[in-house]
Amino acid sequence: MGQIVQVTITNIVNFGAFCDAVIDGKSYKGLIHISEITDGYVSDVADHLSVGQKLDGYVISIDEPKSQAKISLKRV
């Protein structure tokens, strides 16, 4: 946690975006909540992100048993 990793956006939903990330050599499914995209107000996630986009994300937390991670873009 607390590290910067490259993520790839895989799906956009109304509450954020799902992504793939490799953290310490292990693959994770990630969620970028709409509140973690930018410091400003986000009304439509698709205005900021697109499927297939690669960008740096900050690892907020990891759920090892589920291989899931919470990712922030605004903390990068």
Secondary structure, DSSP 8 states (H G I E B T S, - for coil): ---EEEEEEEEEETTEEEEEEEETTEEEEEEEEGGGS-SS--S-GGGT--TT-EEEEEEEEEEGGGTEEEEESTT-
